Amino acid sequence: MNALPEPFRLVAAAGLLAVATTVAAQTPDAATAPVRGQVLDATTNTPVPGAVVRWLSTPTGAATTDNQGAFSLLRPAGTDTRLIVNLLGYLPDTVQAASGYLRVPLRRSGELAEVKIEERAPSYSGLTPANTQVITSRDLTKSACCNLAESFETNASVEVSTTDAVSGAKQIQLLGLDGAYSLLTIDNLPALRGLSTPYRLNYLAGPWIESIDIIKGMGSVVNGYESISGQVNVRLKEPDKADRLLFNAYGNDLGKFDVNLNLATRVSKKLSTTLLLHTDHLGRRVDRNDDRFLDLPLATQFNLFNKWKYISGTGLVTEVGLGALRETRQGGQLGYRKENPGGFYGTTQETDRYTGYAKTSYTWPGRPYQSLGLLLSGTSHDFTSRYGLRTYDGTQRTGLATLLFQSIIGTTAHTYRAGLSFLHDDFREVYRTGFTYVTETPAERYAREHRNRLEQVPGAFAEYTYQNARNLTVVTGLRLDRHNLYGWFLTPRLNVKYDPAKNTVLRLAAGRGQRTANPLAENSGMLVSSREFIISPNLRPETAWNVGGSVTQYFTAFGRPATFITDYYHTEFQNQVVSDPYSASAQLLIGNLEPGGRSYSRSFQTEVQLEPVKGLQAKAAYKYLDVQTSYEGELLPKVLTPRHRLFLNLGYATAFDKWRADVTVQGFGRRPLAHGPGSMGHQHGTGEKTLPYAPRYALLNTQLTRAFKRFEVYAGVENLTNYRQSNPIEGASQPFGPNFDAAMIWGPVVGRLTYAGLRFTLQ
């Protein structure tokens, strides 16, 4: 095994561990008498055929209800006594198995997407054909979680990084690729894409979120063609299920505060609504490293979202949502003021964002598996920003319409979804460097400073699912879209789930994705440097294939349920809009992947979750990333991407969750950096040897929560060891000079941060 390359040695070792765990977990258990019952429609009280009934702690064992809604399911000794009942077109339910005959009423649902049991279930779903991890609302309370960027702090699959040391923008990484390559959806509708990419993680407040689904690999064709590395689906609080009132207040030692208020009410038996309000503010100028630059930008945000849901009881469900956001940011040198810069370097950003959507579905009476849905969404996103002498302004108008029909072929073992979609994207960007060239004409200057793009994409899709209710699920889909700029293109997707044994789940995913890059928005961190942007004309769409799979093993450790999972994914680009920080240190070269060049990502992760003692939840993970791209004929690692990452999370809760304590440790390996703008740059032909590297380091976060009847108080510390990047801004004394660079940010800038908060709930 030592002769194998490092990532393959890791795969082999993980495979051996999985096999050993499988053997240990497959010791036959004596089964008690079967549990029998009937699943009924809660509205009509009629039998529901085709419902899947599973044990909560054994996600791979299942029974399917017959034409009379009846089922019989053996219960292995020592198994949790709760059952999961699930069927397309109905809300899932978790019930306690009784000694007598069990009757389970299921409520109809207008949701057109997959449903998942999230509370108290394993975080890695054993039900979905895709490799899906669920972050529940309980998980979100383990850290400050003021916004979406902080929602992944106790998760090993997604990394959140800061793009630069001045503006405060953050982005996620999935499978080693930037967040632009993962489809971000809200309630399964594409959202926060395009020009909102730099700051989009700040646009969703943590207390608004019910759960987050992280899907690795290619997702469903129903959600579009843009997903390449995976999908992150954020589920907001539902009007008919949310608490009547949730108030959350947060403050930290930097002077920042967050206030959230969620209100939900049932207007009538059929109509309900929820109002989600958020504001945050940082008005204190903080410079802990004495470089005369703000460690965090001054910022103020006002954000609201209102959802309405109507359930007729006869198959018609309508949901409408409206949102508005206003945010301002100011970073840079301590003496900078927007109204009077006074020769100081500063960054500013003002955003106005409005969103709306409407989802309507109709489910045929007596046919819970057959429905027709119309999904509509629209976004207006406007921003103005300044980076020193540069200005970058943009507007985006987006509209998306999807008509979706789903039904079965003969039995519920064969289901399909088919539909039509139309995407309208209108991008208008203005980028000025503050310099003029005497040789260029007004037309040439306009073309250099303005980047306008109108995309109109009609498409059709179909997806077929086979599920034998025992051990095999196959989902295959195909999209055909016609782009007004790039013509026709096909998007095939495949997801397979196979359960070779009671507690073992194997998954395979493969497919193709395509997206149009937004080179300025997706490289905004590089604007906080003296690098000149050189963008090639005629940029082509990015296309890539993603192939991978996972092994999930459920087993018993210390007498309690545990989970082991390992996965590997390979993403290979046919074309990528490459941002090259290596070839010319004073420039950022942005262009298509060079002819004959390669760009790929290889991601390997292994994770174990267990409960060594009652009340103590433990998660440990290791991730290996190999992300490389051709730059002037030489394969080099992606800048700022660590090859190795370690993760450990411990959470302890006393009886009735009266006290909760959480500790998270993250270890980051060395990561390559680009040479500063004032240096000679990388010497091509020398490989990685002449690249500068950031050192290894670890971060430690902890939080303590005390729960009372209606409220909770919590306090925590982030970066407990006070580790900081020693020199986050190169050339800080001369920010308008040729050596200025705040883009090579690899570690914390602020240092240790303490916070406290309060949650008050009325159910």
C-alpha positions in Angstrom: 0.0 0.0 0.0 2.9 2.4 0.6 3.7 2.4 -3.1 0.3 4.0 -3.9 -0.1 7.8 -4.2 -1.2 9.4 -1.0 -4.9 10.0 -1.8 -5.3 6.3 -3.0 -3.6 5.0 0.2 -6.2 7.0 2.1 -9.0 5.5 0.0 -7.7 2.0 0.5 -7.3 2.5 4.3 -10.8 3.9 4.5 -12.1 1.0 2.5 -10.5 -1.5 4.8 -12.0 0.3 7.8 -15.4 0.3 6.2 -15.2 -3.4 5.5 -14.2 -4.1 9.1 -17.0 -2.0 10.4 -19.5 -3.7 8.1 -18.5 -7.1 9.3 -18.8 -6.0 12.9 -22.1 -4.3 12.3 -23.7 -7.2 10.5 -23.9 -9.6 13.4 -27.4 -11.1 13.2 -29.9 -9.8 15.7 -32.7 -11.7 17.0 -36.0 -10.2 15.7 -39.0 -9.7 17.9 -42.6 -10.0 16.6 -43.4 -7.8 13.6 -45.1 -4.5 14.0 -48.3 -4.3 11.9 -50.4 -1.3 11.0 -52.1 0.8 8.4 -51.2 4.1 6.9 -54.2 6.4 6.2 -54.8 9.8 4.5 -55.4 12.2 7.3 -57.9 14.2 5.3 -60.0 11.5 3.7 -59.2 8.6 6.2 -58.7 6.3 3.2 -55.8 3.8 2.9 -52.5 5.0 1.4 -50.7 2.4 -0.7 -47.0 2.6 -1.5 -45.9 4.4 1.7 -42.4 3.4 2.9 -42.1 2.5 6.6 -38.6 2.3 8.2 -37.1 2.0 11.6 -35.5 5.3 12.6 -32.2 3.7 13.8 -32.0 1.3 10.9 -32.6 3.5 7.8 -32.0 0.7 5.3 -34.7 -1.8 6.5 -38.2 -1.0 5.1 -41.7 -2.2 4.3 -44.2 -0.8 1.7 -47.9 -0.5 2.4 -50.2 -2.6 0.2 -53.4 -1.5 -1.6 -55.2 -1.3 1.8 -52.4 0.8 3.3 -51.3 -2.2 5.5 -47.7 -3.0 6.4 -45.8 -5.5 8.5 -42.2 -4.9 9.6 -39.8 -6.9 11.8 -38.1 -5.1 14.6 -34.5 -6.3 15.3 -33.7 -6.6 19.0 -32.3 -3.4 20.5 -33.7 -1.2 17.7 -35.2 2.2 18.4 -39.0 1.9 18.7 -39.7 4.8 16.4 -40.8 4.4 12.8 -40.4 6.8 9.8 -43.4 6.8 7.4 -42.7 8.5 4.1 -44.4 8.9 0.7 -44.2 11.3 -2.2 -46.9 13.9 -1.9 -47.2 13.6 2.0 -45.4 15.1 4.9 -43.2 12.5 6.5 -44.0 11.4 10.1 -42.1 9.8 12.9 -44.3 7.6 15.2 -43.8 5.4 18.2 -44.4 1.7 17.6 -47.1 0.4 19.9 -47.7 -3.2 20.9 -51.1 -3.2 19.2 -52.2 -2.5 15.7 -50.8 0.8 14.5 -52.7 3.4 12.5 -50.7 6.3 11.0 -52.5 9.3 9.5 -50.4 11.2 6.9 -51.0 14.8 6.0 -50.7 15.8 2.4 -47.9 18.1 1.4 -47.5 20.6 -1.5 -43.8 20.2 -1.5 -42.6 19.0 -4.9 -39.1 18.2 -3.7 -37.8 15.2 -1.7 -38.7 15.1 2.0 -36.3 14.1 4.7 -36.6 13.3 8.4 -34.2 15.7 10.0 -34.8 15.9 13.8 -33.1 13.1 15.8 -32.3 11.1 12.6 -28.7 10.4 11.5 -27.2 13.5 10.0 -26.2 11.4 6.9 -29.5 10.4 5.4 -30.0 6.7 4.7 -33.1 7.4 2.6 -32.0 9.7 -0.2 -30.3 8.4 -3.4 -27.8 11.3 -3.3 -25.1 11.7 -0.7 -27.0 14.1 1.6 -26.0 15.5 5.0 -28.6 17.4 7.0 -27.7 20.3 9.4 -30.8 20.6 11.7 -32.1 23.6 13.6 -30.6 22.0 16.7 -27.2 21.8 15.0 -27.5 25.5 14.2 -27.6 26.4 17.9 -24.2 24.8 18.6 -22.5 28.0 17.4 -23.3 31.7 17.1 -24.8 31.1 13.7 -25.8 34.7 13.0 -26.0 34.1 9.3 -25.5 31.3 6.7 -21.7 31.8 6.7 -21.6 30.7 10.3 -24.0 27.8 9.9 -21.3 25.4 8.7 -18.9 25.8 11.7 -19.8 22.4 13.1 -19.8 20.7 9.7 -16.9 19.0 8.0 -18.1 18.9 4.4 -18.3 22.6 3.7 -15.5 25.1 4.3 -16.1 28.8 4.7 -13.3 31.2 3.9 -12.7 34.9 3.9 -11.9 36.3 0.5 -9.7 39.2 1.7 -8.6 41.0 4.8 -10.6 44.2 4.2 -14.1 43.8 2.7 -15.4 41.0 5.0 -16.7 39.0 2.0 -16.9 35.2 2.6 -17.4 32.2 0.4 -18.0 28.5 0.8 -16.1 25.6 -0.7 -17.5 22.2 -1.5 -15.3 19.4 -2.9 -12.4 21.9 -3.0 -14.3 24.2 -5.5 -15.5 27.7 -4.9 -19.1 28.2 -3.8 -20.0 29.4 -7.3 -19.8 25.8 -8.5 -22.3 24.5 -5.9 -26.0 25.4 -6.5 -27.4 27.3 -3.6 -31.2 27.0 -3.2 -33.7 28.3 -0.8 -36.7 25.9 -0.3 -35.4 24.1 -3.4 -35.5 27.2 -5.6 -32.2 28.5 -7.0 -31.3 31.7 -5.2 -28.3 34.0 -4.2 -26.5 33.4 -7.5 -24.7 35.6 -10.0 -23.6 39.0 -8.8 -24.7 38.3 -5.2 -21.9 35.7 -4.8 -19.4 37.8 -2.8 -21.7 38.6 0.1 -24.5 36.1 -0.3 -23.7 34.1 2.9 -24.5 37.2 4.9 -28.0 37.5 3.3 -29.7 34.7 5.3 -30.0 35.0 9.0 -29.3 31.8 11.0 -32.5 31.9 13.1 -34.5 31.9 9.9 -33.2 28.5 8.9 -35.0 25.3 9.7 -32.4 23.0 8.2 -29.7 22.8 5.6 -29.2 19.9 3.1 -25.7 19.5 1.8 -25.7 17.3 -1.4 -22.4 16.2 -2.8 -22.0 15.5 -6.5 -24.5 16.1 -9.1 -28.0 16.9 -7.9 -31.4 16.7 -9.7 -31.9 18.0 -13.2 -35.2 19.6 -11.9 -33.2 22.3 -10.2 -31.3 23.3 -13.3 -28.0 22.7 -15.0 -25.6 24.9 -13.0 -24.7 22.5 -10.2 -21.2 21.1 -10.6 -19.8 20.2 -7.2 -23.1 19.8 -5.4 -26.1 21.6 -3.9 -26.7 23.5 -0.6 -30.4 23.7 0.1 -31.6 26.0 2.9 -35.0 25.3 4.3 -36.5 28.4 5.9 -39.1 28.3 8.7 -42.5 27.0 7.5 -45.5 29.1 8.3 -47.7 26.2 9.4 -45.0 24.5 11.6 -42.8 27.4 13.0 -42.9 28.6 16.5 -45.3 31.4 17.1 -42.5 33.7 18.2 -38.7 33.4 18.2 -36.5 36.2 19.4 -32.7 36.0 19.2 -30.3 38.7 20.4 -26.5 38.4 20.0 -23.5 40.6 20.8 -19.7 40.1 20.8 -16.7 41.9 22.2 -16.1 43.7 18.8 -19.3 45.7 19.4 -21.3 43.8 16.8 -24.9 42.9 17.6 -27.6 40.9 15.8 -31.3 40.9 16.5 -33.8 38.5 15.0 -37.6 38.2 15.4 -39.6 35.4 13.8 -43.4 35.6 14.0 -45.7 32.9 12.8 -49.5 32.6 13.0 -52.3 30.6 11.5 -54.7 33.1 10.0 -57.3 30.4 9.4 -57.5 26.7 9.2 -56.1 26.8 5.7 -53.9 29.9 5.7 -50.8 30.6 7.7 -47.9 33.1 7.6 -44.5 33.8 9.0 -42.6 37.0 9.2 -38.8 36.8 9.5 -36.9 40.0 10.6 -33.2 40.5 11.0 -30.8 43.4 11.6 -27.1 43.5 12.5 -24.7 46.4 13.1 -21.0 46.8 13.7 -20.1 50.5 14.3 -16.9 50.1 16.2 -13.5 50.6 14.5 -11.3 47.6 15.5 -7.6 47.2 14.6 -6.1 44.6 16.9 -3.0 43.9 14.8 -2.1 47.6 14.5 -1.7 47.8 10.7 -4.0 50.8 10.6 -6.6 48.8 8.7 -10.0 47.8 10.1 -10.0 44.1 11.0 -13.6 43.9 10.1 -15.7 46.4 8.0 -18.3 48.6 9.6 -21.6 47.2 8.5 -25.3 47.6 8.9 -28.0 45.3 7.5 -31.8 45.3 7.5 -33.4 42.2 6.2 -37.0 40.8 6.1 -38.8 37.9 4.6 -42.5 37.1 4.7 -44.0 33.7 3.7 -47.7 32.8 3.2 -49.0 29.2 2.9 -52.4 28.1 1.8 -53.5 24.4 2.1 -57.0 23.8 0.7 -57.3 20.3 2.0 -58.5 19.1 -1.4 -55.1 18.9 -3.1 -54.2 22.6 -3.8 -51.3 24.1 -2.0 -50.0 27.6 -2.6 -46.9 29.3 -1.0 -45.8 32.9 -1.6 -42.7 34.6 -0.3 -41.4 38.2 -0.4 -38.1 39.5 0.8 -36.2 42.8 1.0 -32.6 43.6 2.1 -30.6 46.8 2.6 -26.9 46.5 3.5 -24.0 48.9 3.8 -20.3 48.2 4.4 -17.2 50.3 4.9 -13.7 48.9 5.3 -10.1 50.0 4.8 -7.8 52.3 6.8 -8.9 53.7 10.1 -8.9 57.3 8.9 -11.1 56.5 5.8 -14.5 58.1 5.6 -16.8 57.6 2.6 -17.9 61.2 2.5 -14.4 62.5 2.8 -11.7 59.9 2.0 -8.9 62.3 2.7 -6.3 60.3 0.8 -7.0 57.1 2.8 -7.6 53.7 1.3 -11.2 52.4 1.8 -13.8 50.0 0.5 -17.5 50.6 0.5 -20.5 48.5 -0.6 -24.2 49.3 -0.7 -26.7 46.6 -1.7 -30.5 46.7 -2.3 -32.0 43.4 -2.9 -35.7 42.3 -3.5 -36.9 38.8 -4.0 -40.2 37.0 -4.5 -41.5 33.6 -5.3 -44.8 31.7 -5.7 -45.2 27.9 -5.6 -48.5 26.3 -6.5 -49.2 22.6 -6.6 -52.2 20.4 -7.1 -52.3 16.8 -6.0 -54.9 14.5 -7.5 -57.5 13.2 -4.9 -56.8 9.6 -4.2 -53.5 9.8 -6.1 -51.0 11.3 -3.6 -48.1 10.4 -6.0 -49.5 12.6 -8.8 -49.2 16.3 -8.8 -48.7 19.4 -11.0 -46.7 22.4 -9.9 -45.8 25.8 -11.1 -42.8 27.5 -9.5 -42.1 31.2 -10.1 -39.3 33.3 -8.7 -37.8 36.7 -9.3 -34.8 38.8 -8.0 -33.7 42.4 -8.3 -30.1 42.9 -7.0 -28.4 46.3 -7.1 -25.1 47.2 -5.6 -22.4 49.9 -5.7 -18.9 49.3 -4.4 -15.5 50.9 -4.2 -12.1 49.4 -3.7 -9.6 52.2 -3.3 -9.5 54.0 -6.7 -11.6 51.3 -8.4 -15.4 51.3 -8.5 -17.5 48.2 -9.3 -21.3 48.6 -9.7 -23.8 46.1 -10.9 -27.4 45.2 -11.3 -29.0 41.8 -11.8 -32.6 41.0 -12.8 -33.5 37.3 -12.7 -36.7 35.5 -13.4 -37.2 31.7 -13.2 -40.3 29.7 -14.1 -40.7 25.9 -13.8 -43.7 23.8 -14.7 -43.4 20.4 -13.1 -45.5 17.2 -13.3 -44.9 14.1 -11.3 -46.6 10.7 -11.3 -45.9 6.9 -11.3 -45.6 4.3 -14.0 -47.9 1.4 -12.9 -46.7 1.3 -9.2 -44.9 3.6 -6.8 -41.7 1.7 -7.6 -41.5 3.6 -10.8 -42.0 7.4 -10.5 -41.1 10.2 -12.9 -40.9 14.0 -13.0 -41.0 16.0 -16.2 -41.3 19.7 -16.9 -40.4 22.9 -18.7 -38.3 25.8 -17.4 -37.3 29.3 -18.5 -34.4 31.3 -17.1 -34.0 35.1 -17.6 -30.8 36.7 -16.4 -30.0 40.3 -17.1 -26.5 41.4 -15.9 -25.2 44.9 -16.1 -21.7 45.6 -14.6 -19.6 48.8 -14.6 -16.0 48.4 -13.6 -13.7 51.5 -13.5 -10.0 51.3 -12.4 -9.6 55.1 -11.9 -7.1 55.3 -14.8 -7.7 56.5 -18.4 -5.7 55.7 -21.5 -5.0 58.5 -23.9 -4.8 56.2 -26.9 -8.3 54.6 -26.4 -11.5 56.0 -28.0 -14.7 56.7 -26.0 -16.2 53.5 -27.5 -13.2 51.4 -26.5 -13.3 52.9 -23.0 -17.0 52.1 -22.7 -16.4 48.5 -23.8 -13.6 48.1 -21.3 -15.7 49.5 -18.4 -19.1 47.9 -19.1 -19.9 44.2 -19.0 -23.5 43.6 -20.0 -25.0 40.2 -20.6 -28.5 39.0 -21.2 -29.2 35.2 -20.9 -32.5 33.6 -21.8 -32.6 29.9 -21.5 -35.7 27.8 -22.2 -35.4 24.1 -21.2 -37.1 20.8 -20.8 -36.2 18.0 -18.4 -37.3 14.5 -17.3 -36.3 12.4 -14.3 -37.1 8.7 -13.7 -36.8 7.0 -10.3 -36.9 3.3 -9.6 -37.2 2.1 -6.0 -37.7 -1.5 -5.0 -38.4 -0.5 -1.4 -35.7 -3.0 -0.3 -32.2 -2.1 -1.3 -32.0 -0.3 -4.7 -32.9 3.2 -5.8 -31.9 4.6 -9.2 -32.5 8.2 -10.3 -31.6 9.2 -13.8 -32.4 12.5 -15.4 -31.8 14.5 -18.6 -32.1 18.2 -19.4 -32.1 19.9 -22.8 -31.6 23.6 -22.8 -31.1 26.2 -25.4 -28.9 29.2 -24.4 -29.4 32.3 -26.4 -25.6 32.9 -26.3 -24.2 29.4 -26.3 -26.7 27.3 -28.1 -28.0 23.8 -27.2 -26.6 21.6 -24.5 -27.5 18.4 -22.7 -27.2 17.8 -19.0 -27.3 14.1 -17.9 -27.4 13.1 -14.3 -27.4 9.7 -12.5 -27.7 8.8 -8.8 -27.7 5.2 -7.6 -28.2 4.0 -4.0 -27.7 0.3 -3.2 -28.0 -1.3 0.3 -25.9 -4.5 0.1 -26.7 -5.2 3.8 -29.0 -4.0 6.5 -26.8 -1.2 7.7 -24.7 -0.5 4.7 -25.5 2.1 2.0 -23.5 2.5 -1.2 -24.0 5.5 -3.5 -22.8 6.4 -7.0 -23.3 9.8 -8.6 -22.3 11.1 -12.1 -23.3 13.9 -14.3 -22.5 17.0 -16.2 -22.9 20.7 -15.2 -22.6 24.0 -17.0 -22.6 27.6 -15.8 -21.7 31.1 -17.0 -18.9 32.7 -15.0 -19.1 36.2 -13.5 -15.3 36.9 -13.3 -15.5 40.2 -11.5 -18.0 39.1 -8.8 -16.3 35.8 -8.3 -12.9 37.4 -7.9 -13.9 40.4 -5.8 -11.3 39.5 -3.1 -8.5 40.2 -5.7 -9.9 43.7 -6.1 -8.4 44.5 -2.7 -4.9 44.5 -4.1 -2.9 46.4 -6.7 -3.3 43.6 -9.2 -4.7 44.6 -12.6 -7.6 42.6 -13.9 -6.9 41.3 -17.5 -10.1 39.6 -18.7 -10.0 37.8 -22.0 -12.8 38.4 -24.5 -15.2 35.7 -25.7 -15.3 33.8 -22.4 -17.0 30.4 -23.0 -19.4 28.7 -20.5 -17.8 26.5 -17.9 -18.5 22.8 -18.3 -17.5 19.9 -16.1 -18.2 16.2 -15.3 -18.4 15.0 -11.8 -18.1 11.4 -10.8 -18.0 10.0 -7.3 -19.6 7.8 -4.6 -19.8 7.1 -0.9 -20.1 4.3 1.6 -22.2 4.8 4.6 -22.1 2.3 7.5 -24.6 2.4 10.4 -23.4 0.4 13.4 -23.6 0.2 17.1 -20.8 1.6 19.3 -20.9 1.7 23.1 -24.4 0.4 22.8 -25.7 3.4 20.8 -26.2 4.1 17.1 -23.1 5.4 15.2 -22.3 6.3 11.6 -19.2 5.9 9.5 -19.0 7.5 6.0 -16.4 7.8 3.4 -16.7 9.4 0.0 -14.6 10.3 -3.1 -15.5 12.7 -5.9 -13.6 13.7 -9.0 -14.5 16.8 -11.0 -13.0 17.3 -14.4 -13.5 20.5 -16.4 -13.8 20.6 -20.1 -13.7 24.4 -19.9 -13.2 26.7 -16.9 -12.8 30.4 -16.7 -9.4 30.3 -15.0 -8.2 33.1 -12.7 -4.4 33.0 -12.9 -2.6 34.7 -10.0 0.7 32.9 -10.7 1.8 33.8 -14.2 2.1 37.6 -13.7 2.3 38.7 -10.1 1.1 42.3 -10.8 -1.9 41.0 -12.8 -4.9 38.6 -12.4 -5.2 36.9 -15.8 -8.8 35.7 -16.4 -9.5 33.5 -19.4 -10.7 30.2 -20.8 -8.8 27.0 -19.8 -5.9 26.9 -22.2 -5.9 24.4 -25.1 -4.7 21.0 -23.9 -4.8 22.2 -20.3 -6.5 20.4 -17.4 -8.4 21.6 -14.4 -9.7 19.1 -11.8 -10.7 18.6 -8.2 -10.2 15.3 -6.3 -11.9 15.2 -2.9 -11.7 12.4 -0.4 -13.4 12.6 3.0 -14.0 10.1 5.8 -16.1 10.8 8.9 -17.3 9.0 12.0 -20.2 10.0 14.3 -20.9 8.3 17.6 -22.1 8.7 21.1 -19.4 7.3 23.5 -21.5 8.1 26.6 -25.1 9.1 26.9 -25.5 12.7 26.0 -22.1 13.1 24.4 -22.1 13.4 20.6 -18.8 13.1 18.8 -17.9 13.8 15.2 -14.4 13.4 13.7 -13.4 13.8 10.0 -10.4 14.0 7.7 -10.5 15.6 4.3 -8.0 15.4 1.5 -8.2 17.8 -1.5 -6.2 17.7 -4.7 -7.3 20.8 -6.8 -5.0 21.7 -9.7 -5.2 23.8 -12.9 -3.0 24.4 -15.9 -1.3 27.8 -15.8 0.9 28.5 -18.9 1.2 24.7 -19.5 2.1 23.8 -15.9 -0.2 22.1 -13.5 -0.2 24.0 -10.2 -2.4 23.7 -7.1 -5.3 26.1 -6.6 -4.3 29.1 -4.6 -5.4 29.2 -0.9 -6.7 25.6 -0.9 -5.3 23.4 1.9 -4.6 19.8 0.9 -5.4 18.4 4.3 -8.1 19.2 6.9 -9.0 17.7 10.2 -12.2 18.2 12.1 -13.5 17.3 15.5 -16.8 18.3 17.2 -17.9 17.3 20.7 -21.4 18.2 21.9 -22.7 17.3 25.4 -26.3 17.7 26.6 -27.7 16.9 30.1 -31.1 15.5 30.6 -33.9 17.5 28.9 -31.2 19.6 27.2 -31.0 21.8 30.3 -27.2 22.4 29.7 -25.5 22.0 26.4 -21.7 22.4 25.7 -20.0 22.2 22.3 -16.4 22.2 21.3 -15.1 22.3 17.7 -11.5 21.9 16.6 -10.4 22.4 13.0 -7.0 21.8 11.7 -5.8 23.2 8.3 -2.8 21.9 6.4 -0.4 24.1 4.4 -1.9 26.0 1.5 -0.2 27.5 -1.5 -0.1 31.3 -1.9 0.5 33.5 -4.9 3.5 35.8 -4.9 2.8 39.4 -4.0 2.2 42.0 -6.8 5.6 43.6 -6.2 7.6 40.3 -6.5 9.1 38.6 -9.4 6.2 36.1 -9.4 6.2 32.3 -9.9 9.0 30.8 -12.0 7.2 28.5 -14.4 8.9 25.1 -14.9 9.8 24.8 -11.2 6.5 23.2 -10.1 5.3 23.9 -6.6 8.8 24.3 -5.2 9.0 28.1 -5.6 5.4 28.8 -4.3 5.1 30.4 -0.9 3.0 28.3 1.5 0.9 29.3 4.6 1.7 27.3 7.7 -0.4 24.7 9.3 -2.7 25.9 12.1 -5.7 24.9 14.2 -8.8 26.8 15.4 -10.8 26.0 18.6 -14.4 27.2 19.1 -16.6 26.5 22.1 -20.1 27.4 23.4 -22.1 26.8 26.5 -26.0 27.0 26.5 -28.4 27.0 29.4 -32.0 26.3 28.6 -35.0 27.3 30.6 -38.7 26.8 30.0 -39.2 29.5 27.3 -35.7 30.9 26.7 -32.1 30.0 26.4 -28.9 31.9 27.2 -25.6 31.1 25.5 -22.0 32.3 25.5 -19.1 31.2 23.5 -15.5 31.8 22.3 -14.3 31.6 18.7 -10.6 31.1 18.1 -9.9 30.3 21.8 -6.1 30.2 21.3 -6.1 33.7 19.7 -4.3 32.5 16.6 -3.9 35.2 13.9 -2.3 35.6 10.5 0.8 37.7 11.3 0.7 39.9 8.2 -2.7 39.7 6.5 -2.1 42.9 4.4 1.1 43.2 2.4 2.1 46.8 1.8 -0.4 48.1 4.3 1.6 51.3 4.8 1.2 52.2 1.1 -2.2 50.8 -0.1 -2.1 52.8 -3.3 1.4 51.5 -4.1 2.4 48.5 -6.4 3.0 46.1 -3.5 -0.4 46.3 -1.8 -2.2 42.9 -1.4 -4.9 42.0 1.0 -6.1 39.0 -1.0 -3.8 36.3 0.3 -5.8 35.8 3.4 -5.4 32.2 4.9 -6.0 32.6 8.6 -7.9 34.7 11.2 -7.4 38.4 11.3 -9.4 39.3 14.4 -8.1 36.7 16.9 -10.1 35.6 19.9 -13.7 36.6 19.9 -16.2 36.2 22.7 -20.0 36.5 22.4 -23.2 36.0 24.3 -26.8 35.7 23.3 -30.4 35.0 24.2 -33.2 33.0 22.5 -36.8 33.3 23.6 -39.4 31.0 22.1 -43.2 30.7 22.2 -44.4 27.5 20.6 
